[in-house]
Amino acid sequence: MGIFKKKKKSFEEEQMAKGLIKYGDEWITPAEKYRRERLGANVPVIREKETIVTKEVVKMRCKYCGTVFNIAENDKCPHCGAPP
């Protein structure tokens, strides 16, 4: 029964058996080839922009009631209304 040995497939034959096609130096699916050829030129490139927001928080304790509040958001104490 060991008379017939399977011939080892080459890399190209293995990729073709998977349904992949050679595109330049890559092995890709037919759908990917279509996307690159038909849509690649018309699809805009989306670039991400990173924005870093720095917010300075200055907290103050009210000298009348002791409530701690953000001086940048409030010009007077939100609890008792006293000026800073």
N, C-alpha and C positions, 0 to 999 in steps of 0.2 A: 504494500500500500504506500510505501514511502518512495515509490518510483517517480511520481510527479511532484516536482518542487515548484512552489510559486516563484515566479520571476519578480524580483524586487523592483517596484516602480521607481522611476526617477522623480525628482522633486517636481518637475514640470507636470508630469503625469498625475501626481498626487494633487497638485493645485487645480488642474483641470477637472479631476474627479470630484473635487469639492464645488465646482461651478465657478471658479475664479478665472479671470482672464488677465493676460499680461498687458500692462499699461505703462509704458516707459520702463522703469526699473522696478515697478511695484506689481503685486498681484491684487487685483480689486474685483469687486462684484460688478456684474453688468449694470446694475442700477447706479452704482457709484460712477462708472464710466459715463453713463448718460448724464448724471448730475454735473460732472466736471465739464463735459463737452457742451451741453446745451445751456445749463443754468449758470455755470461758473463765471462767465463773462458778465452776466446781467445781475448777479446777486451782489448787493452792496456789502462792503466789508464793515462789520460792526466793531467799533473800537470802544473799549471801556474807559471811562474817565473816573479817576479816583479823586474825590474831594474830601479833604480833611477839615473838619470844623472844630475849632478850638473855642471853648466857651469858658470864660473866667468867672468863677463863682466866688463872690465875696459875701460872707455871712457876718451878721452883726447881732449882738444881743441888745435888746431894748433895755435902757437903763431904768425904765419905770416898771415894766411887768416881767422882764426876763425872757421873753419870747425870742427865739433865734430866727432871723429872717434874712432873705437874700436882698441885699441892698441894691443890686442891679435891677431887680424886678419891682421892688417897692420903694417909694420915696418916704414912706412912713410905716410904722409898725402895723402889720395887718390885724393884730389882736386888739391893741388899745388906741391906735391912731396917733401915737406920740411921734414927734419928729426924731430923726436919728441923731 
